[in-house]
Amino acid sequence: MRIGQLAQLNEVAYGSDFLYTTSGLYGFFCLKFILINNLFNSFFSSSDSLIP
């Protein structure tokens, strides 16, 4: 019984850790994509305004 409870706690701990790392990576990539997108948009809009 106690060994089973320990295994369950261990599983829960690893599961939450995995969830946090994956969500953290996902958020990081989303932020990176948004920043790159904004940079490209500002660059293209400025080059557009340069063309007469």
N, C-alpha and C positions, 0 to 999 in steps of 0.2 A: 504493500500500500504506500509506504513512505517513498520507496524507490520510484514508483509510478508517479507520485506527486512531484518529486524532484525532476523527473524527466519531462513532465508536463510544463513545469515552470521554466525549465531550460528551453523547451521548444517555443514557449510564448516569448521568452526573452530574445531568442534568435529571430523569431518572426517579426517582432516589432523593430529590431535592429535592421533587418533586411528592408522593411517597409520605409524606415526613416532614410536609409541610404538611397533607395531607389527614388523616393519622392524628392530628396535633396538634389540628386543628379538631374532629375526631370526639371525641377525648378531652375537649376543652374543653366541647363541647356536652353530653356524657354527664355530666361533673362538674356542670355548671350544672343539668341536669335533675334529678340526684340531690339537689342542694342545695335546689332549689325544692320538690321532692317532700317532702323532710324538713321544710321550713318549713311547707308546707301540712298535713302530717300532725300536726305539733306544734300548729299553730293549731286544727285541727279537734278534736283530742283535748282541748285545754284548753277549748274552747267546749262540748264534750260534757260535760265534768266540771262546767261551770258550770250546766248545765240540771239541775234537781232531778228 
